[in-house]
Amino acid sequence: MFSAALEQNVLHGVEPGQMRRVYGQMLLRRGDHTRAEQQLLHSLELLEKAYLGATHPNVQETRRALMELSRQWGKPDLVERYRV
């Protein structure tokens, strides 16, 4: 249901970016790495665009979630890519 609500949300910016991060983190806790990655990458894209870069705490929080995902997935090169 949450994913359907996100797909219907065509808005861009901070709130959809945060919603996707929260959903991605939930999927990560459930071990659904593929779907978590999709949501977190979309979150990062929306938030970087909304905040004009990577220095805002909301952007950094999404990057931390991507670091954790990469750590759990055993992909150290991606951990470094998203390091805050």
C-alpha positions in Angstrom: 0.0 0.0 0.0 2.8 2.4 0.9 4.5 1.9 -2.5 1.2 2.4 -4.3 0.7 5.7 -2.5 4.3 6.8 -3.4 3.7 5.9 -7.0 0.5 8.1 -7.1 2.4 11.0 -5.6 3.8 12.8 -8.6 5.1 15.7 -6.5 8.8 16.5 -6.4 10.8 17.9 -3.6 11.4 17.5 0.1 8.3 15.6 1.4 8.2 12.9 -1.3 12.0 12.5 -0.9 11.6 12.0 2.9 8.7 9.6 2.4 10.8 7.5 0.0 13.7 7.5 2.5 11.4 6.3 5.3 9.9 3.6 3.1 13.4 2.6 1.9 14.6 2.3 5.5 11.6 0.1 6.4 12.4 -2.1 3.4 16.0 -2.3 4.5 15.0 -3.5 8.0 12.9 -6.2 6.3 15.8 -7.3 4.2 14.3 -6.3 0.9 17.5 -4.8 -0.5 16.5 -4.4 -4.1 13.3 -2.4 -3.3 15.1 -0.4 -0.6 17.8 0.6 -3.0 15.2 1.8 -5.5 13.4 4.0 -2.9 16.6 5.3 -1.4 18.1 6.3 -4.7 14.9 8.1 -5.7 14.9 9.8 -2.3 18.5 10.9 -2.8 17.6 12.3 -6.3 14.6 14.2 -5.0 16.3 15.6 -2.0 19.5 16.7 -3.7 17.5 18.5 -6.3 15.3 20.2 -3.6 18.2 21.2 -1.5 20.6 22.0 -4.4 23.3 19.6 -3.3 24.4 17.1 -0.7 25.1 19.3 2.4 21.6 19.4 3.9 20.9 16.9 6.8 18.0 15.3 5.0 20.3 14.5 2.0 22.9 13.2 4.4 20.4 11.0 6.2 19.5 9.3 2.9 23.2 8.9 2.1 23.6 7.2 5.5 20.7 4.8 4.7 22.4 4.0 1.3 25.7 3.3 3.2 23.9 0.9 5.5 22.2 -0.8 2.6 25.6 -1.2 0.9 27.1 -2.5 4.1 24.4 -5.1 4.5 24.6 -6.1 0.9 28.4 -6.5 1.1 29.3 -3.8 -1.4 32.1 -1.8 0.2 32.7 0.3 -3.0 29.1 1.7 -2.7 29.6 2.4 1.0 32.4 4.8 0.1 30.3 6.3 -2.7 27.6 7.4 -0.3 29.8 8.2 2.7 28.8 11.5 4.4 
